[in-house]
């Protein structure tokens, strides 16, 4: 019934129908998609990602086969933290430099203070003074 020869909507017609309903569809050229859970990370390399925006509600569709890795171990492959976490990537280098300059400390100490302060610049500088 469903697996018959070539039935179904062609992609162009489907796109036109979605446009009429106010749904914008955009393909995203993703290099990697990581889904983190408490028990493991799912890593999709070269996944097909489609973003649909239906009146302000964004939905992302990920198509691919993930690799299941240890929780928190995914990411950082482009020179991230050497301890296996990706905390460094969440603190902008500009913030680290600013805190290091203001407090008169090294960048490693400034980054640690920023991490402890959840990225709060003022709190990080204050903790180092």
ZAMARGU-4260 file (C-alpha; in steps of 0.2 Angstrom, whole numbers, plus 5000, padded with zeros to 4 digits):
<rodrens>
0) 5000/5000/5000 | 5013/5013/5005 | 5029/5005/4997 | 5022/5006/4980 | 5030/5013/4964
5) 5035/5031/4966 | 5019/5037/4975 | 5020/5053/4986 | 5023/5071/4984 | 5038/5078/4975
10) 5050/5089/4985 | 5045/5105/4975 | 5027/5103/4978 | 5030/5099/4996 | 5040/5115/4998
15) 5027/5125/4990 | 5013/5118/5002 | 5024/5122/5017 | 5027/5139/5011 | 5009/5142/5009
20) 5006/5137/5027 | 5020/5149/5033 | 5033/5136/5036 | 5051/5141/5031 | 5063/5126/5028
25) 5082/5129/5027 | 5096/5116/5025 | 5110/5118/5037 | 5128/5113/5032 | 5132/5105/5048
30) 5149/5097/5051 | 5145/5089/5067 | 5130/5087/5078 | 5132/5082/5097 | 5117/5077/5108
35) 5122/5076/5126 | 5113/5066/5139 | 5118/5061/5157 | 5123/5044/5152 | 5131/5047/5134
40) 5134/5059/5120 | 5127/5055/5102 | 5139/5062/5089 | 5133/5063/5071 | 5147/5066/5058
45) 5141/5073/5042 | 5123/5073/5047 | 5109/5081/5036 | 5101/5095/5046 | 5085/5104/5041
50) 5078/5119/5051 | 5060/5122/5050 | 5052/5139/5056 | 5034/5138/5058 | 5028/5155/5064
55) 5043/5158/5076 | 5044/5140/5082 | 5060/5132/5076 | 5062/5113/5074 | 5078/5105/5069
60) 5078/5088/5060 | 5094/5078/5061 | 5096/5063/5049 | 5111/5052/5051 | 5119/5038/5061
65) 5126/5043/5077 | 5141/5036/5087 | 5138/5034/5105 | 5152/5040/5116 | 5156/5043/5134
70) 5146/5057/5142 | 5155/5074/5140 | 5169/5067/5129 | 5162/5073/5112 | 5167/5090/5105
75) 5183/5099/5107 | 5192/5090/5093 | 5197/5107/5085 | 5209/5110/5099 | 5197/5110/5114
80) 5202/5107/5132 | 5214/5094/5136 | 5205/5086/5151 | 5191/5080/5140 | 5178/5093/5144
85) 5173/5107/5133 | 5171/5121/5146 | 5185/5131/5138 | 5175/5133/5122 | 5161/5141/5132
90) 5172/5156/5139 | 5177/5168/5125 | 5195/5171/5123 | 5192/5190/5124 | 5184/5188/5141
95) 5199/5178/5147 | 5211/5192/5141 | 5200/5205/5149 | 5200/5197/5166 | 5219/5193/5165
100) 5223/5211/5161 | 5211/5218/5174 | 5217/5206/5188 | 5235/5206/5183 | 5235/5187/5182
105) 5239/5174/5168 | 5226/5168/5156 | 5225/5150/5164 | 5221/5158/5181 | 5208/5170/5173
110) 5199/5156/5163 | 5198/5146/5179 | 5191/5161/5188 | 5178/5164/5174 | 5173/5146/5174
115) 5170/5147/5193 | 5160/5163/5191 | 5150/5155/5177 | 5157/5168/5164 | 5153/5183/5175
120) 5167/5195/5171 | 5165/5206/5187 | 5164/5192/5199 | 5179/5183/5191 | 5190/5199/5192
125) 5184/5202/5210 | 5188/5184/5215 | 5206/5187/5209 | 5209/5204/5217
</rodrens>
